[in-house]
Amino acid sequence: MSERISFLCKSRAAFVFPALVLLALSACQEPIRPAEYRDAFPLTVSKETVALSVLAPPEARGFVGQEAIDFERFVRDYHNRGRQALTIRSAAGKRGSDGAERLRAMLRKAGVPEGDISLVHAGTGNIVTLSFNAFKAKIPECGKFTSKTTPNWTNRRHTNYGCATRRNIGLMVQDPGDLDKAKTVTPADGARAAGKVTGYKAGGAAAGATTTTAQ
């Protein structure tokens, strides 16, 4: 009986010991790094609401001082990142409606299409809120130098390789939504394109250039 127990113990040890060795070796391995740096440093986008609350300007003039700077920055941000309607939310009643109309005129003058502006009248007070939905990018953090930069037998990329490129793209892109899906573009002007081609065929120095005949 004792010999049988001894045999079973030895058999179990024969299986357990290699398993422990494999477990110890796996713990010593480095975390798996994606071979493609775009996978290692992804650029992800999420939605946010951009809002600006202001007092409706008097009819005689527009914004001045810091309000004018904030309004200009807001409109520029909408031109860059806005993909849906720009909402003007004002108080109900004639006073709120008049203030919203003045702001709509200012937005149109700043280049915002009429069809992109939506008016909402609700609540009370003199504050008018402009808002739109936009995308923002999540930028990867760089500076991870846990592996050697010299050639290695594994032929794996460096831990920080490609990070700066991805980070710069995320910082420079005008509309982070383009990283997810590009905006639809308006059709080209056919008449203008044909005029350019005609200019070249006529021997103009530049596309669409008008040639003159010496008298």
N, C-alpha and C positions, 0 to 999 in steps of 0.2 A: 504493500500500500504506500509506504513512504517513498519507494522508488518511483511509483507512478506520479505522485505529487511533485517530486523533484523534476521529473521529465516535463510535466505540464508547466512548471515555473520556468524551466529553461526555454521551452517553446515560446512562451509568452514574451520572455525577455528578448528572444531572437527577433520578434516582430516589433516590439515596442522601441528598442534601441535605434533601429534605422529610422523609425518615424520621428523620434526626438532629434536625431541628427539633421533630418530634412527640415524640420521646423526651425531649428537653430540657424541653418544656412539661409532659409528664406527670410528670416528676421534681419539678416545682415545685408540683404539686397536693397538697393536704392529704389525709391518709388518710381513707378513706370512713368516716363515722360513721353508725350505724344511726339512722333517724328515730325509732324507738320506744325510749324510755329503758329499758323493761324488757328489751329485747334488748341494749342497751349495757351494762347493769349486771345481769346475770343472778344469781339466787340459786340456787346449786347445793347439793345435799346429798350426804353420803356417810355410810357406816356406821362405827361405832366400838364397841369393847367397853369398858363401864364396869365396873370391878372394885374391890372393897374386901376387903383381907385383914386378918383380926382373930383374936385368941385367943377361943375360945368362952367366954362369961361363965359364972361359977359359977351353979349352979342357984338359989342363994338370992337373987341380984340380977341386974340387967342391966348394961349398959355404964355407965361413969361417965367424967367428964372429957372429954377430947378424943375418946375412942372413941365416947362417946355422941353427940357433935356430928357426927362423921363418919358414924355409922350413920344418924342422922336426915337428914342431907344426902343420903346415898345413897338412902334410901327415897323421899324427896321427888323426887329426880331420876328414880327409876323410875316414880313416879306420873305425872310429866310426860312422860317420853320413852320409857318401856319399852313395847315392842310384842310382845315374845315372853316366854318363860318366864324367871323369875329363878332362876338356878342356885346351889345351895349345894354347894360342893365341899369335902369333909372327908376326913380319913384313914380308912382301912378299920379295922374293929374297933369294939368297943363304945364306947370312949372318943370316937372320932370321930363315931360315930352319935349318941351322946347329945348332943354339942355341936351337931351339925347340927339335931337335933330342937328344942333350946332356941332356936336361931336361927330356925327355922321358926315356932315359937310367937310369937316377938317380931315377926316379919314380919307374921304374921296379925293380931296386936294393932295393928300400925301401919297396917292397912288393905289389905295385899296379899292378894288372893284365894288360897284354898288351891290352886285349879287352876293358878295361875300360878307355883307354886313347884316346882322340880325338884331332887331330891337326887342327888348323885353321890358315891360313896365310892371313893376311890382314893388310893394313896400312903401316906405316914407323916407324923408330926409333929402338932403341936397347932394349927397355923394352919388356919383355915377361910376360904375365899374365896367371896365373893358376887359375882356378875357377871350382866350382861344386855347385850343388844345395843341400840343406839340410833342415832339419826341426829344428825348435826351439820351446821350450815350454813356455807358458805364466804361470808364477808361481803366485799362490794366495798370497795375503798379509794377514798376521795373526795379532792377537792382539786386536780383537774386543771383549771386555768384557762388553757388554751392558746388559747382563742378569746374574742372579745369578747362581753360580756353585752348589749350594745346591739343593737337591731334591725339586720338585715343583709339585703342584697338576695337572698341565697341562701335565706333563710327556714329555715335549719337551726338545730337546737337547740344550746344552749351545751354545751361538752364535759363540764361537770359537772352539767348539768341532770338532775334525777331521782335522782342518786346518793344523796343524803342520805335520801330517802324509802325507797329500796330497802335501804339499810344499816340504817335504823331498824327496818324490818320484820324483817330477819334477826336483829337483836339482841333484839327483843321477843317473837318467836314462841316459845311455850312448848315446842312439839314441832316441830323443824325438819322432821320427816317429813311434817307436814301440807302443806309446800310442794310435796311430791312426790305424796302421796296421803293424803287425810284418813282418820282412824281411823273404823272402823265404830262406830256408836252403838247402844246397846241400845234395844229397843222402849220406847215410852212406856207409862206405867201407865194403862191404859184406865179403870179404876175411879176413879182420882184425877182424871183429866181430866173424866169424867162428873160427878163431885162438884162440880168447879169450875163447870161449866155449870149444874148444878142450883141452885147457890147464887145465881148471877146471875138465873136465872129466878124464883127465890123472892123476889127483891128484896133480897138481902143487900148490905151496903155494900161488900164485897169478894168476890172469887172464893172460893167455898167457905165464906163466912161463915155462921154459924148465926144464924137469926132467932129472936127470942123474942117471946112475946105478953104484953103487959102484963096483969096480973091486976086 
